[in-house]
Amino acid sequence: MTIKPIRNDAELQAASSRLEAIFQADTDIPETDEMEVLVTLIEAYENKHYPITPPDPI
């Protein structure tokens, strides 16, 4: 498992593809830890570069 920061959209796509491949991993195997780290990295990148703002009520 080689985990590194996500710095651009190409790396985001690669991380998302890897996450999709291991998403159904059983618990207590190395892929479970990798999945948790990837989710955190993807979420941080998306929150920074693609924030979802609250809707304007007016």
DARA-V146972 format. One record per pair of residues at least 24 apart in sequence whose ideal C-beta (glycine too) atoms are under 6 Angstrom apart, sorted by the first residue. I is the first residue (numbers start at 0). J is the second residue. Records with the same first field share a line. If there is no record, write none. Layout:
I: J / J
//
This chain:
0: 33
2: 36
5: 40 / 44
11: 44
14: 41
//
